[in-house]
Amino acid sequence: MTTTVRLPLRVEQALATYCVEARRTKSEVIVELLEQRFMGTETERTPYELAQEAGFIGCVSGKGAGKGQAGSTKERVVAAIRKKHGKKPAA
């Protein structure tokens, strides 16, 4: 069945951008969204969302958690990058 819909320019541009990035047709995206809306089906969750729900992503509870360990994550990453590229720590 063919249906014609007028979209606001901003929605049409967002749809076109998404379709190029996702390599999907406009029809596929629109049908999927309408099915979700009317059939109550959920979208497939991203790996990030699944990891967040499982508790792998997020803040560690407690004040100052990780402060007494061998530096913050940022400090360890910076140190690893400097080590890899042979740079000395900044003074």
C-alpha positions as CSV (number, residue, x, y, z in Angstrom):
1,M,0.0,0.0,0.0
2,T,1.3,3.4,-0.9
3,T,0.9,6.4,1.4
4,T,2.1,9.9,1.0
5,V,3.1,11.9,4.0
6,R,4.3,15.5,4.2
7,L,7.2,15.9,6.6
8,P,8.6,19.2,8.0
9,L,11.9,20.0,6.4
10,R,13.9,19.3,9.6
11,V,12.3,15.9,10.0
12,E,12.9,15.1,6.3
13,Q,16.6,16.1,6.6
14,A,17.1,14.1,9.8
15,L,15.5,11.1,8.1
16,A,17.7,11.4,5.0
17,T,20.8,11.7,7.1
18,Y,19.9,8.7,9.2
19,C,19.2,6.6,6.2
20,V,22.5,7.4,4.6
21,E,24.4,6.6,7.8
22,A,22.4,3.4,8.5
23,R,22.4,2.4,4.9
24,R,18.6,1.8,5.0
25,T,15.8,3.1,2.8
26,K,13.3,5.7,4.1
27,S,10.6,3.2,3.7
28,E,12.3,0.6,5.9
29,V,12.9,3.2,8.7
30,I,9.3,4.6,8.5
31,V,7.7,1.1,8.5
32,E,9.9,0.0,11.4
33,L,8.9,3.1,13.5
34,L,5.2,2.7,12.7
35,E,5.3,-1.0,13.7
36,Q,7.0,-0.1,16.9
37,R,4.4,2.6,17.6
38,F,1.3,0.6,16.8
39,M,2.4,-3.0,17.5
40,G,4.2,-2.2,20.8
41,T,7.4,-3.8,19.7
42,E,10.6,-2.5,21.2
43,T,13.7,-1.5,19.2
44,E,16.7,-3.7,19.5
45,R,18.9,-2.3,22.3
46,T,22.4,-1.2,21.4
47,P,25.4,-2.9,23.0
48,Y,26.0,0.3,25.1
49,E,22.4,0.2,26.5
50,L,22.8,-3.5,27.3
51,A,26.1,-2.9,29.1
52,Q,24.6,0.0,31.0
53,E,21.6,-2.1,32.1
54,A,24.0,-4.9,33.2
55,G,25.9,-2.4,35.4
56,F,29.1,-2.4,33.4
57,I,28.8,1.3,32.6
58,G,28.3,3.9,35.2
59,C,29.6,5.5,38.4
60,V,31.0,3.3,41.2
61,S,29.0,4.0,44.3
62,G,30.7,5.6,47.3
63,K,32.6,8.8,47.9
64,G,36.1,9.0,46.4
65,A,35.8,5.5,44.9
66,G,39.0,4.6,43.1
67,K,40.9,7.6,44.4
68,G,43.3,5.6,46.6
69,Q,44.2,3.3,43.7
70,A,47.0,3.7,41.2
71,G,45.6,7.0,39.7
72,S,42.4,7.8,38.0
73,T,41.4,6.2,34.7
74,K,42.3,9.3,32.9
75,E,45.7,9.4,34.5
76,R,46.3,5.8,33.6
77,V,45.3,6.3,30.0
78,V,47.5,9.4,29.6
79,A,50.4,7.5,31.1
80,A,49.9,4.5,28.8
81,I,49.7,6.8,25.7
82,R,52.9,8.6,26.8
83,K,54.7,5.3,27.4
84,K,53.6,4.0,24.0
85,H,54.8,7.1,22.2
86,G,58.0,7.6,24.3
87,K,56.9,10.9,25.7
88,K,57.9,12.1,29.2
89,P,55.3,13.2,31.7
90,A,54.5,16.9,31.8
91,A,56.1,18.8,34.7
